Amino acid sequence: MASITLAGKAFEVDEDGFICDTSQWTEEVAKGLASTEGIATLTEEHWKVIRFLREYFQKFSVAPPIRMLCKQTGFQLKYIYTLFPTGPAKGACKLAGLPKPTGCV
């Protein structure tokens, strides 16, 4: 396993840069990971997506379906891609501290 240092703390990450221990996630981790996804600043819209992903994952131990993500945030998929250029699965889930999704988000 590789590691990455964010906010002065080392985290184990998988080959795609997802943190391995979801319990280590903090907002500072998300801010640190944002630059690896080409995001300079996390806006309130970013946080709305990230918070929904985290809440859903904490309840169901899996990332939500993409339709649910769009419905619950009120954002169209196209807009989510403007927020997270690498997409909801790779970008948004990574910033939310979720494991890499195995299917569609």
C-alpha positions in Angstrom: 0.0 0.0 0.0 1.1 3.5 -0.7 0.7 6.4 1.6 -0.1 10.1 1.3 0.5 12.9 3.8 -2.5 15.3 4.3 -2.8 17.9 7.0 0.4 16.7 8.5 -0.8 13.1 8.9 0.0 10.0 6.8 -2.8 7.9 5.4 -2.6 4.6 3.6 -4.2 4.8 0.1 -5.0 2.3 -2.6 -3.5 2.3 -6.1 -6.1 5.0 -7.1 -5.5 7.3 -4.1 -8.6 6.4 -2.0 -7.8 6.4 1.7 -8.0 2.8 3.1 -9.4 3.5 6.5 -12.6 5.5 6.1 -12.7 6.3 9.8 -9.6 8.5 9.4 -11.5 10.9 7.1 -11.8 14.6 8.2 -12.7 17.7 6.3 -9.0 18.6 6.3 -8.4 15.3 4.4 -11.0 16.2 1.8 -9.3 19.6 1.4 -6.0 17.9 0.9 -7.3 15.4 -1.6 -9.1 18.1 -3.6 -5.8 19.3 -5.1 -5.1 15.7 -6.3 -8.4 15.9 -8.2 -7.8 19.3 -9.8 -10.1 21.2 -7.4 -8.6 24.4 -6.0 -11.3 25.2 -3.5 -14.2 23.2 -2.1 -17.4 25.2 -2.3 -20.6 24.7 -0.4 -21.9 22.7 -3.5 -18.8 20.4 -3.1 -19.6 19.9 0.6 -23.2 19.2 -0.1 -22.2 16.2 -2.3 -19.4 15.1 0.0 -21.7 15.2 3.1 -24.5 13.3 1.4 -22.0 10.6 0.2 -20.6 10.3 3.7 -24.0 10.1 5.4 -25.2 7.5 2.9 -22.1 5.4 3.3 -22.3 5.5 7.1 -25.8 4.1 6.9 -25.4 1.5 4.1 -21.6 0.9 3.8 -21.8 1.5 0.1 -21.8 4.6 -2.2 -25.3 5.7 -3.3 -26.7 5.1 -6.8 -26.0 8.1 -9.0 -29.7 8.9 -9.5 -30.1 9.1 -5.7 -27.0 11.4 -5.4 -28.5 13.7 -8.0 -32.0 13.7 -6.5 -30.8 14.3 -2.9 -28.4 17.1 -3.8 -30.6 18.6 -6.4 -27.7 18.7 -8.9 -27.8 17.3 -12.4 -25.1 14.8 -13.2 -23.5 17.2 -15.7 -23.1 19.7 -12.8 -21.6 17.1 -10.5 -19.0 16.6 -13.2 -18.2 20.3 -13.2 -17.7 20.1 -9.4 -15.7 16.9 -9.6 -14.0 16.7 -13.0 -13.1 13.0 -12.5 -16.7 12.2 -11.7 -18.9 11.2 -8.8 -17.2 7.8 -8.4 -13.6 8.7 -8.6 -13.5 12.3 -7.5 -16.5 12.8 -5.1 -16.2 9.5 -3.4 -12.4 9.9 -2.9 -12.9 13.4 -1.3 -15.7 12.0 0.9 -13.2 9.3 2.2 -15.2 6.4 0.8 -13.6 3.3 -0.6 -13.3 3.1 -4.4 -16.8 2.2 -5.7 -17.0 -1.2 -7.5 -19.9 -0.2 -9.7 -21.8 2.9 -10.7 -22.3 5.5 -8.1 
